Amino acid sequence: MKTYRVLVGMLLVATLILSACAQPTPAPAPKAPAAPAAPAATAAPAATTAPAAPKPAEPKMGGNLTIAIAGLTTLDVKSVNQGLVNAVIQSVYETLTDRGPDGKIIDTLIKERQISADGLVHTWKLREGVKFHDGADFNAAAVKWNLDQKYTDKYYSSVTNQIPLDKTEVVDPMTVKVTLKGPCPQLYSVLAVKSFAMYSPAFFEKVGKDAMKTQASGTGPFMVESYTPNESLKLKKNPNYWQKGKPYVDTLTYKIVPDPNARATMLEAGEVDIADGLSFQDAERLKSNANVQVITQPQSRQYYVSLTVTHPPLDNVNVRKAINLAVDREAIVKNIFRGYARVAQTFLANDAVEPVVNTGPYPYNPAQAKELLDKEGWKPGSDGIRVKDGKRLVLQLRTTKTDADRWAITELVQGSLKEIGIEVNVNVDDNAVFLAQVNKPIAEAPPYDMLVLTWGTFTGDAAYPIGSGYSCKAFPPVAYNYSHLCDKDLEKLIDDAALAPTMEKRNEIYTQVMKKMFDLYPVLNLVNSTGVSVSRKYVRGIYIDPGLGQWPAKWVWLDK
């Protein structure tokens, strides 16, 4: 996760047998539907026939792909943020499972799975003929080394805690047996997170831990040719890649360009083929350029505002409900995100996270919001700000300007709440200070009623946000329940989900969890953002993983 979406320990839940094994394939050009036959002629002497639909273009081999990205300071997946791992390093390293163009989990380095009846023992037959870039064999010993190394490195706790691993055993050179301490339906989704990238153990031992920041040896389609931190990364095609015929391009160059406006300009000028991380405003503007294409995909990132329920006035559910009714989410989608977002239907990015549950959205109804505040005794004062028992209705909101969209949301929320008689004092910090302050026990943190935040889940699964965001066990600094909500009925449901014997049963319980949260109003959930990739039109094969993974280059080919 990112800065304010830091990953944490997860729920332990029952096993899941996911989709059948398949090798990842590039996203093909859209397939034209077959043209319907023309209706039989009544007056003409013979019926006419519609022309056959054109065949999809076949991938072309060769060429050099150049991508402008915001930054890259290390090649070690333990140190780089997950967004860059997915956007860049996934071309060098691979995981045991992955996500295909449709977002579904597929097996990559695992060939076959066998799962015990109780879901605790997983036996994997590994894909044969796979080699690391240094020439070492990918095998069971390498998988055990990688899993053991990740579980002994404290950095990985935020990801590895999602899997209750007991032990990993080598059955034979190409077979691994993994035993869990408890059920884990999200196992194969978590294994697709790039923190579980498979390193070459021999290479790691040869060059040392620190050297992994500038060197790499994975099993991916590209190999590191040269790397200059904060300047460029050049990759070359892996000639021994196990998926025959891939990758399509010969070289892949990442240019480090911190300024998003400069990245957009370089794309327009044809200096780069893809520009990563452009603003929604630039993406919308570039749609009118005949040489540029904009590809979008719903993703699991949600923008929201936590409402601290431990003290007045937000300990009152009707005050929290009034706040939710006072904000026009459609206006946020239109004016801040330029349409590159969706109104949040629930406390998850519901169209990109398992399970899919729609409990909302909360309607925009400032008149009802005012009625609720009146009912709770908060009456408008002479200046329009509500007063109760001689105390003005003033809330302390903390935020950061690191994310321009988050700052725009802050201003909109402040103005919306003033319209219903709530004054919001905004405290702005840089991101490092903001995180240091709010990730403390609430008694030690600066006073706050509201925090403007975002979260997402690389696993595409609800266990992370529910377990880390709404459990009684997840108050800072342990995790990220900034609302400090602790509802006994909700907690029982979360605990029951951790013991559910199947994914289906777990998801039934999670549906109840989300419905319960909808009625408690612990946050002002706003919008779910959309993943955007902007490139020259001849770039084909781009797809975007809904679990926050950008895939701009792995299976790209150049149609020119």
Secondary structure, DSSP 8 states (H G I E B T S, - for coil): --GGG-------------S----------------------SSSSS-----------------EEEEEES----S-TTTS-HHHHHHTGGGT---SEEE-TTS-EEESSEEEEEE-TTS-EEEEEE-TT-B-TTS-B--HHHHHHHHHHHHHSGGGHHHHTTS-EEEEEEEETTEEEEEESS--TTHHHHHTSGGG----HHHHHHH-TGGGGT----SSSEEEEEEETTTEEEEEE-TT-SSTT---SSEEEEEE---HHHHHHHHHHTS-SEE-S--HHHHHHHTT-TTEEEEEEEEEEEEEEEE--SSTTTTSHHHHHHHHHH--HHHIIIIISTT-EEE--SSS-TTTSBS----------HHHHHHHHHHTT-EE-TTS-EEETTEE-EEEEEEESSSHHHHHHHHHHHHHHHHTT-EEEEEEE-HHHHHHHHSS-TTTS---SEEEEEE--TT-BTHHHHHHHS-GGG-TTTS--TT----HHHHHHHHHHHT-SSHHHHHHHHHHHHHHHHHH--EEEEEEEEEEEEEETTEE--EEETTTEEESSTT-EE--
